[in-house]
């Protein structure tokens, strides 16, 4: 294994499957945070709707931040997520669905909390569920 652990780095693992309608917004929301030390590991589970092409497009634009893991066939969410986890290099791991969005300050706030609370091994937060494309909060 040639993975190199990077202190302070947050590995955002995003499993996807046929989420072309949302994956650009997901990428953009993870690239926008005010915490610069992130890698985005996007693991696609054999999408047939063009999701993997969008992943390759973002990899070409942000090659220093994006680690694509693309499967030729659909193997299910657990196998897909595990493929992504196998690529993690960060001290911290964040999970995000391929149709989810991240607030810009989320990662910074969570890293600060974990650095202050050395007894903590993880943290979580509330989520807002909304209707797409209207944005109406459900």
C-alpha positions in Angstrom: 0.0 0.0 0.0 1.5 3.4 -1.0 -1.0 5.7 0.8 0.6 8.5 2.7 -1.2 9.8 5.7 -1.5 13.6 5.9 -2.2 15.3 9.2 -4.9 17.9 9.1 -6.2 16.7 5.7 -9.9 15.9 5.5 -10.9 13.1 3.1 -14.4 13.7 1.9 -15.7 10.3 0.6 -18.6 10.6 -1.8 -20.2 7.4 -3.1 -22.3 7.9 -6.2 -24.6 5.9 -8.5 -26.6 7.5 -11.3 -26.6 11.0 -9.8 -25.7 13.1 -12.8 -28.5 15.5 -11.9 -26.9 16.4 -8.6 -23.2 15.6 -8.7 -21.9 18.9 -10.0 -23.6 20.8 -7.1 -22.2 18.2 -4.7 -18.7 18.8 -6.1 -19.1 22.6 -6.0 -20.3 22.6 -2.4 -17.3 20.5 -1.2 -14.8 22.7 -3.2 -16.2 25.9 -1.7 -15.4 25.4 2.0 -13.2 27.8 4.0 -11.0 24.9 5.0 -8.4 24.3 2.3 -6.9 21.0 3.2 -9.3 18.5 1.7 -9.3 15.7 -0.8 -12.5 14.5 -2.5 -12.7 10.8 -3.0 -15.6 10.1 -5.3 -16.5 6.5 -5.7 -18.9 5.8 -8.6 -20.7 2.4 -8.6 -21.0 1.7 -12.3 -23.3 4.6 -13.2 -24.9 4.5 -16.7 -26.2 8.1 -16.7 -23.0 10.0 -17.3 -22.1 10.5 -13.7 -18.6 9.1 -14.2 -18.0 11.5 -17.1 -18.8 14.4 -14.8 -16.3 13.0 -12.2 -13.6 12.8 -14.9 -14.4 16.4 -15.9 -13.9 17.6 -12.3 -10.8 15.5 -11.9 -9.3 17.2 -15.0 -10.1 20.7 -13.4 -9.1 19.9 -9.8 -6.6 17.1 -10.1 -4.8 18.1 -6.9 -8.0 17.6 -4.8 -10.1 14.9 -6.6 -9.4 11.2 -6.4 -11.8 9.3 -8.6 -12.7 5.6 -7.9 -14.8 4.4 -10.8 -16.2 0.9 -11.0 -17.3 -0.8 -14.3 -20.3 -2.4 -12.6 -22.8 -1.8 -9.9 -21.8 -3.6 -6.7 -23.9 -1.8 -4.1 -23.5 1.0 -1.6 -21.3 -0.9 0.9 -18.8 -2.0 -1.6 -18.8 1.4 -3.3 -18.2 3.2 0.0 -15.5 0.8 1.0 -13.7 1.4 -2.3 -13.7 5.1 -1.4 -12.5 4.5 2.1 -9.5 2.5 0.8 -8.2 5.7 -0.8 -8.4 7.9 2.2 -5.2 9.7 3.2 -6.6 12.3 5.6 -6.4 12.5 9.3 -10.2 13.1 9.2 -12.9 11.5 7.1 -16.2 13.2 6.1 -19.0 11.3 4.3 -21.3 13.0 1.8 -23.9 11.5 -0.5 -23.6 12.1 -4.2 -26.8 14.1 -4.1 -26.0 16.1 -1.0 -24.6 19.6 -0.4 -22.1 20.8 2.2 -22.2 24.2 4.0 -18.9 26.1 3.4 -17.9 26.3 7.1 -18.8 22.7 8.0 -15.4 21.1 7.7 -13.5 23.9 9.4 -15.9 23.9 12.3 -15.7 20.1 12.7 -11.9 20.0 12.5 -11.7 22.8 15.1 -14.0 20.9 17.4 -12.0 17.7 17.0 -8.7 19.5 17.6 -10.1 21.0 20.8 -11.7 17.8 22.1 -8.9 15.3 22.0 -11.2 12.8 23.8 -13.6 12.8 20.7 -13.2 10.4 17.9 -15.9 11.9 15.7 -18.7 14.5 15.5 -22.0 14.9 13.7 -24.5 17.5 13.0 -28.1 18.1 12.0 -29.1 17.9 8.4 -31.5 20.0 6.4 -33.6 18.1 3.9 -34.8 20.1 0.9 -36.7 19.7 -2.3 -34.7 20.0 -5.5 -34.8 22.2 -7.6 -37.0 24.6 -5.7 -34.8 24.5 -2.6 -37.9 24.4 -0.4 -36.9 23.0 3.0 -38.9 19.9 4.0 
